[in-house]
Amino acid sequence: MAFSARDLPGFQQRLQSLGIPFSLSQQTDTGIWQLFFRDPDGAKIELDFAPSEMTE
């Protein structure tokens, strides 16, 4: 599943505070930030953030 989202730094902090592992990458062609993690049932979730989002 993939969703558009906002506040990349806030989302990263929230996942870290909950102990949820995630990976972050940036598409080279579009600059879109992609954050991946798994839900409690193991389904892979993708959140897409605008290229202008700041990372920590």
N, CA, C and O atoms as a Tripos MOL2 file, in Angstrom:
@<TRIPOS>MOLECULE
protein
  224   223    56     0     0
PROTEIN
NO_CHARGES

@<TRIPOS>ATOM
      1 N           0.8380   -1.1710    0.0000 N.3       1 MET1
      2 CA          0.0000    0.0000    0.0000 C.3       1 MET1
      3 C           0.8860    1.2370    0.0000 C.2       1 MET1
      4 O           1.9200    1.2610    0.6670 O.2       1 MET1
      5 N           0.4950    2.2440   -0.7290 N.am      2 ALA2
      6 CA          1.2310    3.5070   -0.7460 C.3       2 ALA2
      7 C           0.2620    4.6650   -0.5170 C.2       2 ALA2
      8 O          -0.8560    4.6740   -1.0320 O.2       2 ALA2
      9 N           0.7140    5.6280    0.2590 N.am      3 PHE3
     10 CA         -0.0930    6.7970    0.5830 C.3       3 PHE3
     11 C           0.7560    8.0510    0.4630 C.2       3 PHE3
     12 O           1.9620    8.0080    0.7070 O.2       3 PHE3
     13 N           0.1510    9.1500    0.0930 N.am      4 SER4
     14 CA          0.8170   10.4490    0.1430 C.3       4 SER4
     15 C           0.7080   10.9690    1.5710 C.2       4 SER4
     16 O          -0.3110   10.7830    2.2360 O.2       4 SER4
     17 N           1.7670   11.6210    2.0300 N.am      5 ALA5
     18 CA          1.7710   12.0840    3.4090 C.3       5 ALA5
     19 C           2.5320   13.4070    3.5180 C.2       5 ALA5
     20 O           3.1880   13.8420    2.5720 O.2       5 ALA5
     21 N           2.4290   14.0400    4.6990 N.am      6 ARG6
     22 CA          3.1520   15.2790    4.9990 C.3       6 ARG6
     23 C           3.8440   15.1410    6.3490 C.2       6 ARG6
     24 O           3.4850   14.2780    7.1490 O.2       6 ARG6
     25 N           4.8330   15.9890    6.6010 N.am      7 ASP7
     26 CA          5.5910   16.0400    7.8480 C.3       7 ASP7
     27 C           6.4880   14.8190    8.0210 C.2       7 ASP7
     28 O           6.3330   14.0420    8.9630 O.2       7 ASP7
     29 N           7.4120   14.6700    7.1090 N.am      8 LEU8
     30 CA          8.3500   13.5510    7.1670 C.3       8 LEU8
     31 C           9.1300   13.5100    8.4830 C.2       8 LEU8
     32 O           9.1960   12.4500    9.1050 O.2       8 LEU8
     33 N           9.7220   14.6190    8.9290 N.am      9 PRO9
     34 CA         10.4490   14.5430   10.2070 C.3       9 PRO9
     35 C           9.5630   14.0990   11.3760 C.2       9 PRO9
     36 O           9.9880   13.3040   12.2140 O.2       9 PRO9
     37 N           8.3450   14.6120   11.4260 N.am     10 GLY10
     38 CA          7.4250   14.2260   12.4890 C.3      10 GLY10
     39 C           7.0730   12.7560   12.4330 C.2      10 GLY10
     40 O           6.9720   12.0990   13.4690 O.2      10 GLY10
     41 N           6.8880   12.2390   11.2400 N.am     11 PHE11
     42 CA          6.5340   10.8300   11.0970 C.3      11 PHE11
     43 C           7.7100    9.9450   11.4970 C.2      11 PHE11
     44 O           7.5200    8.9140   12.1430 O.2      11 PHE11
     45 N           8.9240   10.3440   11.1160 N.am     12 GLN12
     46 CA         10.1020    9.5810   11.5140 C.3      12 GLN12
     47 C          10.2150    9.5470   13.0460 C.2      12 GLN12
     48 O          10.4780    8.4940   13.6270 O.2      12 GLN12
     49 N          10.0190   10.6860   13.6870 N.am     13 GLN13
     50 CA         10.0990   10.7410   15.1520 C.3      13 GLN13
     51 C           9.0540    9.8390   15.8000 C.2      13 GLN13
     52 O           9.3310    9.1470   16.7790 O.2      13 GLN13
     53 N           7.8640    9.8580   15.2430 N.am     14 ARG14
     54 CA          6.7790    9.0340   15.8060 C.3      14 ARG14
     55 C           7.1160    7.5520   15.6940 C.2      14 ARG14
     56 O           6.9540    6.8100   16.6620 O.2      14 ARG14
     57 N           7.5860    7.1090   14.5200 N.am     15 LEU15
     58 CA          7.9450    5.6980   14.3570 C.3      15 LEU15
     59 C           9.0750    5.3180   15.3040 C.2      15 LEU15
     60 O           9.0360    4.2510   15.9180 O.2      15 LEU15
     61 N          10.0890    6.1870   15.4300 N.am     16 GLN16
     62 CA         11.2040    5.9130   16.3350 C.3      16 GLN16
     63 C          10.7260    5.8090   17.7830 C.2      16 GLN16
     64 O          11.1690    4.9270   18.5200 O.2      16 GLN16
     65 N           9.8310    6.6960   18.1930 N.am     17 SER17
     66 CA          9.3400    6.6760   19.5690 C.3      17 SER17
     67 C           8.5380    5.4120   19.8680 C.2      17 SER17
     68 O           8.4620    4.9790   21.0180 O.2      17 SER17
     69 N           7.9450    4.8260   18.8390 N.am     18 LEU18
     70 CA          7.1750    3.5880   18.9990 C.3      18 LEU18
     71 C           8.0220    2.3400   18.7760 C.2      18 LEU18
     72 O           7.5350    1.2220   18.9390 O.2      18 LEU18
     73 N           9.2890    2.5270   18.4030 N.am     19 GLY19
     74 CA         10.1710    1.3860   18.1640 C.3      19 GLY19
     75 C           9.8570    0.6320   16.8890 C.2      19 GLY19
     76 O          10.1490   -0.5580   16.7790 O.2      19 GLY19
     77 N           9.2600    1.3210   15.9220 N.am     20 ILE20
     78 CA          8.9010    0.6780   14.6550 C.3      20 ILE20
     79 C          10.0130    0.9150   13.6460 C.2      20 ILE20
     80 O          10.2960    2.0630   13.3050 O.2      20 ILE20
     81 N          10.6530   -0.1560   13.1580 N.am     21 PRO21
     82 CA         11.7170    0.0170   12.1690 C.3      21 PRO21
     83 C          11.1630    0.5090   10.8340 C.2      21 PRO21
     84 O          10.0530    0.1540   10.4390 O.2      21 PRO21
     85 N          11.9510    1.3280   10.1530 N.am     22 PHE22
     86 CA         11.5420    1.8440    8.8480 C.3      22 PHE22
     87 C          12.7780    2.1000    8.0010 C.2      22 PHE22
     88 O          13.8980    2.1510    8.5090 O.2      22 PHE22
     89 N          12.5580    2.2590    6.7150 N.am     23 SER23
     90 CA         13.6390    2.6550    5.8090 C.3      23 SER23
     91 C          13.1610    3.8670    5.0200 C.2      23 SER23
     92 O          11.9660    4.0500    4.7880 O.2      23 SER23
     93 N          14.1250    4.6880    4.6150 N.am     24 LEU24
     94 CA         13.8220    5.9150    3.9020 C.3      24 LEU24
     95 C          14.7240    6.0130    2.6890 C.2      24 LEU24
     96 O          15.9310    5.7900    2.7840 O.2      24 LEU24
     97 N          14.1400    6.3470    1.5480 N.am     25 SER25
     98 CA         14.9260    6.5500    0.3330 C.3      25 SER25
     99 C          14.2980    7.6960   -0.4530 C.2      25 SER25
    100 O          13.1530    8.0820   -0.2230 O.2      25 SER25
    101 N          15.0800    8.2230   -1.3830 N.am     26 GLN26
    102 CA         14.5820    9.3000   -2.2340 C.3      26 GLN26
    103 C          14.7140    8.8610   -3.6840 C.2      26 GLN26
    104 O          15.7840    8.4350   -4.1190 O.2      26 GLN26
    105 N          13.6090    8.9690   -4.4340 N.am     27 GLN27
    106 CA         13.6360    8.6160   -5.8510 C.3      27 GLN27
    107 C          14.5520    9.5930   -6.5860 C.2      27 GLN27
    108 O          14.4620   10.8060   -6.3950 O.2      27 GLN27
    109 N          15.4230    9.0600   -7.4170 N.am     28 THR28
    110 CA         16.3600    9.9270   -8.1190 C.3      28 THR28
    111 C          15.6850   10.7550   -9.2040 C.2      28 THR28
    112 O          16.1020   11.8850   -9.4580 O.2      28 THR28
    113 N          14.6640   10.2250   -9.8420 N.am     29 ASP29
    114 CA         14.0390   10.9540  -10.9520 C.3      29 ASP29
    115 C          13.0280   12.0100  -10.5030 C.2      29 ASP29
    116 O          12.9150   13.0630  -11.1310 O.2      29 ASP29
    117 N          12.2940   11.7390   -9.4220 N.am     30 THR30
    118 CA         11.2550   12.6770   -8.9770 C.3      30 THR30
    119 C          11.6230   13.4290   -7.7050 C.2      30 THR30
    120 O          11.0550   14.4860   -7.4290 O.2      30 THR30
    121 N          12.5620   12.9030   -6.9300 N.am     31 GLY31
    122 CA         12.9190   13.5070   -5.6540 C.3      31 GLY31
    123 C          11.9660   13.1750   -4.5280 C.2      31 GLY31
    124 O          12.1580   13.6370   -3.4040 O.2      31 GLY31
    125 N          10.9380   12.3820   -4.8050 N.am     32 ILE32
    126 CA          9.9600   12.0090   -3.7820 C.3      32 ILE32
    127 C          10.6350   11.1400   -2.7240 C.2      32 ILE32
    128 O          11.3620   10.1990   -3.0420 O.2      32 ILE32
    129 N          10.3790   11.4780   -1.4570 N.am     33 TRP33
    130 CA         10.8700   10.6790   -0.3400 C.3      33 TRP33
    131 C           9.9020    9.5160   -0.1080 C.2      33 TRP33
    132 O           8.6870    9.7110   -0.0650 O.2      33 TRP33
    133 N          10.4460    8.3150    0.0400 N.am     34 GLN34
    134 CA          9.6310    7.1310    0.2900 C.3      34 GLN34
    135 C          10.0350    6.5320    1.6310 C.2      34 GLN34
    136 O          11.1970    6.1820    1.8410 O.2      34 GLN34
    137 N           9.0760    6.4180    2.5250 N.am     35 LEU35
    138 CA          9.2960    5.8250    3.8320 C.3      35 LEU35
    139 C           8.5380    4.5090    3.8760 C.2      35 LEU35
    140 O           7.3400    4.4770    3.5920 O.2      35 LEU35
    141 N           9.2170    3.4220    4.2280 N.am     36 PHE36
    142 CA          8.6220    2.0840    4.2530 C.3      36 PHE36
    143 C           8.6620    1.5220    5.6700 C.2      36 PHE36
    144 O           9.6590    1.6640    6.3780 O.2      36 PHE36
    145 N           7.5720    0.8870    6.0730 N.am     37 PHE37
    146 CA          7.5130    0.1700    7.3450 C.3      37 PHE37
    147 C           6.4380   -0.9010    7.2340 C.2      37 PHE37
    148 O           5.7080   -0.9570    6.2450 O.2      37 PHE37
    149 N           6.3460   -1.7440    8.2420 N.am     38 ARG38
    150 CA          5.3360   -2.8090    8.2380 C.3      38 ARG38
    151 C           4.3030   -2.5550    9.3270 C.2      38 ARG38
    152 O           4.6240   -2.1060   10.4270 O.2      38 ARG38
    153 N           3.0560   -2.8560    8.9870 N.am     39 ASP39
    154 CA          1.9890   -2.7310    9.9800 C.3      39 ASP39
    155 C           2.0190   -3.9500   10.9040 C.2      39 ASP39
    156 O           2.7890   -4.8780   10.6570 O.2      39 ASP39
    157 N           1.2000   -3.9710   11.9630 N.am     40 PRO40
    158 CA          1.2420   -5.0990   12.9120 C.3      40 PRO40
    159 C           0.9830   -6.4660   12.2760 C.2      40 PRO40
    160 O           1.4140   -7.4830   12.8200 O.2      40 PRO40
    161 N           0.2930   -6.5090   11.1440 N.am     41 ASP41
    162 CA          0.0350   -7.7850   10.4650 C.3      41 ASP41
    163 C           1.1130   -8.1420    9.4620 C.2      41 ASP41
    164 O           1.0370   -9.1870    8.8160 O.2      41 ASP41
    165 N           2.1390   -7.2690    9.3180 N.am     42 GLY42
    166 CA          3.2420   -7.5620    8.4160 C.3      42 GLY42
    167 C           3.1040   -6.9850    7.0230 C.2      42 GLY42
    168 O           3.9850   -7.1930    6.1890 O.2      42 GLY42
    169 N           2.0260   -6.2660    6.7420 N.am     43 ALA43
    170 CA          1.8530   -5.6600    5.4180 C.3      43 ALA43
    171 C           2.8200   -4.4910    5.2790 C.2      43 ALA43
    172 O           2.9700   -3.6890    6.2000 O.2      43 ALA43
    173 N           3.4760   -4.3970    4.1210 N.am     44 LYS44
    174 CA          4.4210   -3.3060    3.8790 C.3      44 LYS44
    175 C           3.6560   -2.0420    3.5040 C.2      44 LYS44
    176 O           2.8080   -2.0560    2.6130 O.2      44 LYS44
    177 N           3.9690   -0.9460    4.2010 N.am     45 ILE45
    178 CA          3.3270    0.3440    3.9770 C.3      45 ILE45
    179 C           4.3630    1.2950    3.3940 C.2      45 ILE45
    180 O           5.5070    1.3370    3.8470 O.2      45 ILE45
    181 N           3.9570    2.0500    2.3970 N.am     46 GLU46
    182 CA          4.8140    3.0750    1.7950 C.3      46 GLU46
    183 C           4.1420    4.4220    1.9540 C.2      46 GLU46
    184 O           2.9800    4.5970    1.5850 O.2      46 GLU46
    185 N           4.8800    5.3770    2.5070 N.am     47 LEU47
    186 CA          4.4030    6.7550    2.5940 C.3      47 LEU47
    187 C           5.2870    7.6040    1.7000 C.2      47 LEU47
    188 O           6.5130    7.5500    1.7990 O.2      47 LEU47
    189 N           4.6720    8.3850    0.8320 N.am     48 ASP48
    190 CA          5.3980    9.2440   -0.1020 C.3      48 ASP48
    191 C           5.2820   10.6930    0.3430 C.2      48 ASP48
    192 O           4.1910   11.1890    0.6240 O.2      48 ASP48
    193 N           6.4430   11.3700    0.4010 N.am     49 PHE49
    194 CA          6.5260   12.7630    0.8460 C.3      49 PHE49
    195 C           7.1160   13.6170   -0.2640 C.2      49 PHE49
    196 O           7.9400   13.1400   -1.0450 O.2      49 PHE49
    197 N           6.7080   14.8560   -0.3390 N.am     50 ALA50
    198 CA          7.1920   15.7810   -1.3640 C.3      50 ALA50
    199 C           8.7090   15.9290   -1.2860 C.2      50 ALA50
    200 O           9.2940   15.7870   -0.2120 O.2      50 ALA50
    201 N           9.3470   16.2150   -2.4230 N.am     51 PRO51
    202 CA         10.7930   16.3990   -2.4270 C.3      51 PRO51
    203 C          11.2700   17.5020   -1.4870 C.2      51 PRO51
    204 O          12.4150   17.4710   -1.0350 O.2      51 PRO51
    205 N          10.4210   18.4680   -1.1870 N.am     52 SER52
    206 CA         10.8050   19.5940   -0.3390 C.3      52 SER52
    207 C          10.8020   19.2540    1.1560 C.2      52 SER52
    208 O          11.2480   20.0620    1.9710 O.2      52 SER52
    209 N          10.3030   18.0630    1.5250 N.am     53 GLU53
    210 CA         10.2720   17.6730    2.9360 C.3      53 GLU53
    211 C          11.7030   17.5650    3.4750 C.2      53 GLU53
    212 O          12.6030   17.0670    2.7990 O.2      53 GLU53
    213 N          11.8830   18.0370    4.6900 N.am     54 MET54
    214 CA         13.1990   17.9710    5.3250 C.3      54 MET54
    215 C          13.3350   16.6660    6.0900 C.2      54 MET54
    216 O          12.3640   16.1730    6.6650 O.2      54 MET54
    217 N          14.5390   16.1060    6.0980 N.am     55 THR55
    218 CA         14.7940   14.8930    6.8820 C.3      55 THR55
    219 C          15.7430   15.2220    8.0120 C.2      55 THR55
    220 O          16.4740   16.2120    7.9780 O.2      55 THR55
    221 N          15.7110   14.3710    9.0040 N.am     56 GLU56
    222 CA         16.5980   14.5540   10.1550 C.3      56 GLU56
    223 C          17.7630   13.6120   10.0410 C.2      56 GLU56
    224 O          18.6350   13.6010   10.9100 O.2      56 GLU56
@<TRIPOS>BOND
     1     1     2 1
     2     2     3 1
     3     3     4 2
     4     3     5 am
     5     5     6 1
     6     6     7 1
     7     7     8 2
     8     7     9 am
     9     9    10 1
    10    10    11 1
    11    11    12 2
    12    11    13 am
    13    13    14 1
    14    14    15 1
    15    15    16 2
    16    15    17 am
    17    17    18 1
    18    18    19 1
    19    19    20 2
    20    19    21 am
    21    21    22 1
    22    22    23 1
    23    23    24 2
    24    23    25 am
    25    25    26 1
    26    26    27 1
    27    27    28 2
    28    27    29 am
    29    29    30 1
    30    30    31 1
    31    31    32 2
    32    31    33 am
    33    33    34 1
    34    34    35 1
    35    35    36 2
    36    35    37 am
    37    37    38 1
    38    38    39 1
    39    39    40 2
    40    39    41 am
    41    41    42 1
    42    42    43 1
    43    43    44 2
    44    43    45 am
    45    45    46 1
    46    46    47 1
    47    47    48 2
    48    47    49 am
    49    49    50 1
    50    50    51 1
    51    51    52 2
    52    51    53 am
    53    53    54 1
    54    54    55 1
    55    55    56 2
    56    55    57 am
    57    57    58 1
    58    58    59 1
    59    59    60 2
    60    59    61 am
    61    61    62 1
    62    62    63 1
    63    63    64 2
    64    63    65 am
    65    65    66 1
    66    66    67 1
    67    67    68 2
    68    67    69 am
    69    69    70 1
    70    70    71 1
    71    71    72 2
    72    71    73 am
    73    73    74 1
    74    74    75 1
    75    75    76 2
    76    75    77 am
    77    77    78 1
    78    78    79 1
    79    79    80 2
    80    79    81 am
    81    81    82 1
    82    82    83 1
    83    83    84 2
    84    83    85 am
    85    85    86 1
    86    86    87 1
    87    87    88 2
    88    87    89 am
    89    89    90 1
    90    90    91 1
    91    91    92 2
    92    91    93 am
    93    93    94 1
    94    94    95 1
    95    95    96 2
    96    95    97 am
    97    97    98 1
    98    98    99 1
    99    99   100 2
   100    99   101 am
   101   101   102 1
   102   102   103 1
   103   103   104 2
   104   103   105 am
   105   105   106 1
   106   106   107 1
   107   107   108 2
   108   107   109 am
   109   109   110 1
   110   110   111 1
   111   111   112 2
   112   111   113 am
   113   113   114 1
   114   114   115 1
   115   115   116 2
   116   115   117 am
   117   117   118 1
   118   118   119 1
   119   119   120 2
   120   119   121 am
   121   121   122 1
   122   122   123 1
   123   123   124 2
   124   123   125 am
   125   125   126 1
   126   126   127 1
   127   127   128 2
   128   127   129 am
   129   129   130 1
   130   130   131 1
   131   131   132 2
   132   131   133 am
   133   133   134 1
   134   134   135 1
   135   135   136 2
   136   135   137 am
   137   137   138 1
   138   138   139 1
   139   139   140 2
   140   139   141 am
   141   141   142 1
   142   142   143 1
   143   143   144 2
   144   143   145 am
   145   145   146 1
   146   146   147 1
   147   147   148 2
   148   147   149 am
   149   149   150 1
   150   150   151 1
   151   151   152 2
   152   151   153 am
   153   153   154 1
   154   154   155 1
   155   155   156 2
   156   155   157 am
   157   157   158 1
   158   158   159 1
   159   159   160 2
   160   159   161 am
   161   161   162 1
   162   162   163 1
   163   163   164 2
   164   163   165 am
   165   165   166 1
   166   166   167 1
   167   167   168 2
   168   167   169 am
   169   169   170 1
   170   170   171 1
   171   171   172 2
   172   171   173 am
   173   173   174 1
   174   174   175 1
   175   175   176 2
   176   175   177 am
   177   177   178 1
   178   178   179 1
   179   179   180 2
   180   179   181 am
   181   181   182 1
   182   182   183 1
   183   183   184 2
   184   183   185 am
   185   185   186 1
   186   186   187 1
   187   187   188 2
   188   187   189 am
   189   189   190 1
   190   190   191 1
   191   191   192 2
   192   191   193 am
   193   193   194 1
   194   194   195 1
   195   195   196 2
   196   195   197 am
   197   197   198 1
   198   198   199 1
   199   199   200 2
   200   199   201 am
   201   201   202 1
   202   202   203 1
   203   203   204 2
   204   203   205 am
   205   205   206 1
   206   206   207 1
   207   207   208 2
   208   207   209 am
   209   209   210 1
   210   210   211 1
   211   211   212 2
   212   211   213 am
   213   213   214 1
   214   214   215 1
   215   215   216 2
   216   215   217 am
   217   217   218 1
   218   218   219 1
   219   219   220 2
   220   219   221 am
   221   221   222 1
   222   222   223 1
   223   223   224 2
@<TRIPOS>SUBSTRUCTURE
     1 MET1         2 RESIDUE 1 A MET
     2 ALA2         6 RESIDUE 1 A ALA
     3 PHE3        10 RESIDUE 1 A PHE
     4 SER4        14 RESIDUE 1 A SER
     5 ALA5        18 RESIDUE 1 A ALA
     6 ARG6        22 RESIDUE 1 A ARG
     7 ASP7        26 RESIDUE 1 A ASP
     8 LEU8        30 RESIDUE 1 A LEU
     9 PRO9        34 RESIDUE 1 A PRO
    10 GLY10       38 RESIDUE 1 A GLY
    11 PHE11       42 RESIDUE 1 A PHE
    12 GLN12       46 RESIDUE 1 A GLN
    13 GLN13       50 RESIDUE 1 A GLN
    14 ARG14       54 RESIDUE 1 A ARG
    15 LEU15       58 RESIDUE 1 A LEU
    16 GLN16       62 RESIDUE 1 A GLN
    17 SER17       66 RESIDUE 1 A SER
    18 LEU18       70 RESIDUE 1 A LEU
    19 GLY19       74 RESIDUE 1 A GLY
    20 ILE20       78 RESIDUE 1 A ILE
    21 PRO21       82 RESIDUE 1 A PRO
    22 PHE22       86 RESIDUE 1 A PHE
    23 SER23       90 RESIDUE 1 A SER
    24 LEU24       94 RESIDUE 1 A LEU
    25 SER25       98 RESIDUE 1 A SER
    26 GLN26      102 RESIDUE 1 A GLN
    27 GLN27      106 RESIDUE 1 A GLN
    28 THR28      110 RESIDUE 1 A THR
    29 ASP29      114 RESIDUE 1 A ASP
    30 THR30      118 RESIDUE 1 A THR
    31 GLY31      122 RESIDUE 1 A GLY
    32 ILE32      126 RESIDUE 1 A ILE
    33 TRP33      130 RESIDUE 1 A TRP
    34 GLN34      134 RESIDUE 1 A GLN
    35 LEU35      138 RESIDUE 1 A LEU
    36 PHE36      142 RESIDUE 1 A PHE
    37 PHE37      146 RESIDUE 1 A PHE
    38 ARG38      150 RESIDUE 1 A ARG
    39 ASP39      154 RESIDUE 1 A ASP
    40 PRO40      158 RESIDUE 1 A PRO
    41 ASP41      162 RESIDUE 1 A ASP
    42 GLY42      166 RESIDUE 1 A GLY
    43 ALA43      170 RESIDUE 1 A ALA
    44 LYS44      174 RESIDUE 1 A LYS
    45 ILE45      178 RESIDUE 1 A ILE
    46 GLU46      182 RESIDUE 1 A GLU
    47 LEU47      186 RESIDUE 1 A LEU
    48 ASP48      190 RESIDUE 1 A ASP
    49 PHE49      194 RESIDUE 1 A PHE
    50 ALA50      198 RESIDUE 1 A ALA
    51 PRO51      202 RESIDUE 1 A PRO
    52 SER52      206 RESIDUE 1 A SER
    53 GLU53      210 RESIDUE 1 A GLU
    54 MET54      214 RESIDUE 1 A MET
    55 THR55      218 RESIDUE 1 A THR
    56 GLU56      222 RESIDUE 1 A GLU
